[in-house]
Amino acid sequence: MVTDKVKVAQTETNTSVDLQQFIAGLFPFNYLPLNILENLLNKVQLFRYRMGQLIVAREAMPEQIIIIYEGQARLLGYEFGKANPATLKLLSAGEVLGWVSHVRGVACETAIASSEVITINLPVADFLALMQQESAFAQALYQTASLIEVYELLQAELHRCADGSQNLVKLTQAVNPNAIAKTITTRQASPQLDSEYLWLISGSSSAEFPVGSCLESEYLNPKLKFPAPMRLLGLPKTLLGKQPAPKLAKLTPIAYAPEINITPEPAASDNKQKYPCVRGRGPLDASLACFQMLSQYFNIPFRKDTVRRVLTKQQTQTGSISLQYCGAVAELIGLTTQMVKVPASAVSRLQAPVMISWQDSFAIIYKNSNQELLIAVPEMGLLRRKAKDFAETWGEEGEVLLLQPTKNTPKARFSLQWFVPALRRYRKVLTEVLVASIVIQVFGLVNPLVTQVIIDKVIVGNSPDTLEVFGIFLLVVAVAEAVLTNLRTHLFTDTTNRIDLSLGSEVINHLLRLPLSYFECRPVGELATRIHELENIRSFLTGTALTVVMDAVFSVVYILVMAIYSPALTLVALATIPMFALLNLMVSPLMRRQLQQKAERNAETQSYLVEIMGEMQTVKAQNLEMRSRWQWQERYARYISAGFKTVSTQTTVGSISNFLNKLSSMLVLWVGAYLVLNHQLTLGQLIAFRILAGYVSSPLLRLVQLWQNFQETALSLQRLADILDTPQETETDSQNILMPSIQGSVRYENLSFSFRENGPLQLCNINLDFPAGSFVGIVGQSGSGKSTLLKLLPRLYEPKSGKILIDGYDISKVELYSLRTQIGMVLQDTLLFDGTVRENIALACPDASDEEIIAAAKVAFAHDFIMSLPSGYNTRVGERGSALSGGQRQRVAIAQSREKSRNTAALSQEDLLAKITANDQTIAEIDSQLTKMIVDNTKRLYEINSQIGDLDSKLTQAQETLKYQQLKSPVDGIVFELKAKAPGFVVNPSEPILKVVPSGSLVANVYITNRDIGFVKAGQTVDVRIDSFPFQEYGDIQGELVEIGSDALPPDQVYQFWRFAAKVRLDGQTLLINQRQVPLQSGMSVNANIKLRQRTVMSIFTDFLVQKAESLKSVR
């Protein structure tokens, strides 16, 4: 329990003297004058820490300088990739904590009490004031290296060098006594840095010198100046190969120290951090808004339709959306989650952002501290709440969903902006195409204007000479328009093809560099359809977008010209535009859903087709041709159905658009004729106006198609973004060092691996060590992880914990492709590419000579069978190596792997022959051992056969006995009454052996009283309530009255009235209890509510007569 702070009693002289003597003998306080120490005693406080309580934490800058006065604590160090910290040192009385974090400007210390500890705490403000006032005191701190400081910087250096062979704790303890610290407080020349030391940046405010980086050799020049403040730590390059505690005097009772708030300190850019807020009302929209906010905050691509569909399904099935289900949805969008239950006072110590329940909905806490919480509530917006007031709304305790991105979390980086660099590269050509399009549109204005002149001037004025001039002019314009259109099309097509090639190369390059896990959870056919979406997007940007620009610009020009002719007639021509807009708004959501379904059905069909084509050998061997065709037809039918719906919608919209276009033309002609009759327009002007109105209405018709194209493009963007938003496997280690030439030693340390984030471990705590040059075979049961263990070596998968060392280098800290180029692998499923045998062997080294290829084939014992092929090394292997047998494919793959490692692990000819000879001897020994095992097993087989012969009669008897004791139920269900329970049971043909309730066929047997029987009939709706769960919150189960007994049952001890037996068929077989569907069981007691129907006395008799008549018909 936390209590208030209690100051040291200054009235007790012996206590003050003891403390002063104790502090005066400690570093760095031994550099302070006596009077300063006396004043210092007025500012210190004593605290008591329980065993296991945090004293300082590296997540936040210490608020106090802590001196251990009595007891012991552990100084902890956290290593990259390990969850559990290491103990660097056992701290005892006299150790000082907190100072190095402030001297470095970086929070780095974590200490935990290993027994009950009493400390002397000095406020940081007073400590920093001492450093400013006392230069000797400050210089002592500036020139002293701390153990945790050495540990963190040494770890950063080993990580940069990918050196995983060193024991970091032991190396730190060995290096620390010889480490040198130098602090630059003002901009000054280099403080004489010794070249025999490795100098690391321990503290810096300059982006040019980040903390943890290594100082390059050119900076050792004493004439260079460094930015201030900066702290340097020197570690000797040669090594990169206690006083008893005084007893505590009698003091005033000491309070226990409060728990440390380990809320991370806000970064310098925290004030600039944007906190998105999306509004939404109701459980569904508010939940959707929360996920949209998280997507914007973490810059994750947000699939709104998918998330809405998942949330809607959950709400429909269970009636609500729980915070636990939100965690599943958060993992669906790429976050890792953890559900915790914490008191309201601890929320400020959680790492933001987190998701919480808020009243009847959910909210996101973006920022938390001891003073204030920043909460985004979809119904209310961004709220700021005092930490002490938060519990009044949220409650004293509640569940919190912790949210964090992982290295595999997708980033929303793909959008239309991704195409801008490619378009900018060809902006000159595209500008020329745009100018040509403008000229062509201008030529379009010539036709109506010249037509007006011909009608009003030439025909009315009877001027045939003028007609020839205008005719020749129109002919020249038409020819020029045709030539310009042809040139524009040629130029535009060539440019778009270049853009397609450039963008396609980028997409394929990104796809091939995605992690293997991405391909394992997606069908090949689906990926192929996603790549094809690139052409749709490019076509929209370079084709449809250009049309939109031209239509938008020249529609305004045409409307202005029309207004010059007649403003009234222009309004009539534009009267249908609002109808076009309304049509697009209404159809847009429907079109988007239909296009999404069509794309999904197409991906399913293509994926299945690729699957059966790739596994045709299995299809033939298992006689699955007809079944495969049926399944393809089923998928293709769903695709055709989705396409038909899309075409139907497009046809309907197109018909409505054509009608509106014709309506506009008719209105223009109608009103224009009145204007001509009233001499407000000439006939030529009316015809020219109609031509211009057609120029305006045509873009409106294209607008409907444009909107459909836009929906398709948006869908294409979403599908292609799944590829381009997924991080590449090299993004996190592109700055790592290159893997040196591999010698061959491999070590697995505490390695664990699982295919899924929260799935079972396929490999658990594996520790193996293989010396260089060893030949190792790994055996085990199927599924034990043999192949997985090897696939971790070239980092096809990333381990969950632990590490793999090759020649002492941690492979997770080296550049990925520099590692893979030196490792040859032949996987279980050996596939070759379509080409010649020579091309496949030289796949990784295309410049290999024929001698090198033949040598690699001989190592794999493939040369002889290759030479027996029709064209030798030039024989084509077919797609996926289908022209070769499985063993031949594997030997070619071995030769391919050998040729790949030719330059990195080459053997001399003598070594090669020696290896082959040794392998032959080993194989011969294995063959002899195998032969001996076969002979021994054959002898045992004869012995077992004789024993089996003796047991045949007993086995037959046992089988017959088993048959006699078997009892099979005719249907699948629950046995609730079994007669044959004891041995010796005799079957009686007149009575049942067991009673079974078929699965999913529970009915309710109810009784209807004698007085109500006349007011109910079969087919009525019945509300059934389970007696074990009578409350309203569990609800009722709907049913239908399907059978009513014809004879009344007399009263008995249970039922004191005459009654009729009836059966109710239930609509559901489960009941919702505590957010979980619980199946009903046979024997449950129920109550049924049946609404009595209104009847007249006469109807009772007429119904009776009708029933009798119907029964007589059935008898006849």
Sequence and secondary structure as in RCSB ss.txt:
>XXXX:A:sequence
MVTDKVKVAQTETNTSVDLQQFIAGLFPFNYLPLNILENLLNKVQLFRYRMGQLIVAREAMPEQIIIIYEGQARL
LGYEFGKANPATLKLLSAGEVLGWVSHVRGVACETAIASSEVITINLPVADFLALMQQESAFAQALYQTASLIEV
YELLQAELHRCADGSQNLVKLTQAVNPNAIAKTITTRQASPQLDSEYLWLISGSSSAEFPVGSCLESEYLNPKLK
FPAPMRLLGLPKTLLGKQPAPKLAKLTPIAYAPEINITPEPAASDNKQKYPCVRGRGPLDASLACFQMLSQYFNI
PFRKDTVRRVLTKQQTQTGSISLQYCGAVAELIGLTTQMVKVPASAVSRLQAPVMISWQDSFAIIYKNSNQELLI
AVPEMGLLRRKAKDFAETWGEEGEVLLLQPTKNTPKARFSLQWFVPALRRYRKVLTEVLVASIVIQVFGLVNPLV
TQVIIDKVIVGNSPDTLEVFGIFLLVVAVAEAVLTNLRTHLFTDTTNRIDLSLGSEVINHLLRLPLSYFECRPVG
ELATRIHELENIRSFLTGTALTVVMDAVFSVVYILVMAIYSPALTLVALATIPMFALLNLMVSPLMRRQLQQKAE
RNAETQSYLVEIMGEMQTVKAQNLEMRSRWQWQERYARYISAGFKTVSTQTTVGSISNFLNKLSSMLVLWVGAYL
VLNHQLTLGQLIAFRILAGYVSSPLLRLVQLWQNFQETALSLQRLADILDTPQETETDSQNILMPSIQGSVRYEN
LSFSFRENGPLQLCNINLDFPAGSFVGIVGQSGSGKSTLLKLLPRLYEPKSGKILIDGYDISKVELYSLRTQIGM
VLQDTLLFDGTVRENIALACPDASDEEIIAAAKVAFAHDFIMSLPSGYNTRVGERGSALSGGQRQRVAIAQSREK
SRNTAALSQEDLLAKITANDQTIAEIDSQLTKMIVDNTKRLYEINSQIGDLDSKLTQAQETLKYQQLKSPVDGIV
FELKAKAPGFVVNPSEPILKVVPSGSLVANVYITNRDIGFVKAGQTVDVRIDSFPFQEYGDIQGELVEIGSDALP
PDQVYQFWRFAAKVRLDGQTLLINQRQVPLQSGMSVNANIKLRQRTVMSIFTDFLVQKAESLKSVR
>XXXX:A:secstr
      B  TT HHHHHHHHHHHHTSTTGGGS HHHHHHHTTT EEEEE TT EEE TTS  SEEEEEEES EEE
EE  TT SS EEEEEE TT EESHHHHHHTS    EEESS EEEEEEEHHHHHHHHHH HHHHHHHHT   HHHH
HHHHHHHHHHTTB SS HHHHHHHHGGG EEEEE SSEE     TTEEEEEEEES TTS TT B  GGGG TT E
E SSEEEEEEEGGGG           S   B           TTGGG         HHHHHHHHHHHHHHHHHT 
   HHHHHHHHHHHHHHHSS  HHHHHHHHHHTTEEEEEEEEEGGGGGGS S EEEEETTEEEEEEEE SSEEEE
EETTTEEEEEEHHHHHHHH SEEEEEEEEE TT      SGGGGHHHHHHTHHHHHHHHHHHHHHHHHHHHHHHH
HHHIIIIIIHHT HHHHHHHHHHHHHHHHHHHHHHHHHHHHHHHHHHHHHHHHHHHHHHHHHTS HHHHHTS HH
HHHHHHHHHHHHHHIIIIIHHHHHHHHHHHHHHHHHHHHH HHHHHHHTTTHHHHHHHHHHHHHHHHHHHHHHHH
HHHHHHHHHHHHHHTHHHHHHTT HHHHHHHHHHHHHHHHHHHHHHHHHHHHHHHHHHHHHHHHHHHHHHHHHHH
HHTTSS HHHHHHHHHHHHHHHHHHHHHHHHHHHHHHHHHHHHHHHHHHTS  TTSSSTTSB        EEEEE
EEE SSTTS  SEEEEEEEE TT        TTSSHHHHHHTTTTSS  SEEEEEETTEEGGGB HHHHHTT   
  SS    SSBHHHHHTSS TT  HHHHHHHHHHTT HHHHHTSTTGGG B  GGGTTS HHHHHHHHHHHHHHH
TTTTS   HHHHHHHHHHHHHHHHHHHHHHHHHHHHHHHHHHHHHHHHHHHHHHHHHHHHHHHHH    SSSEEE
EEES  STT    TTS SEEEEETT  EEEEEEETTTGGG  TT EEEEEETTS SGGG  EEEEEEEE SS B 
  SS  S EEEEEEEES SEEEETTEEEE  TT  EEEEE      HHHHHHHHHHHHHHHHHHH 
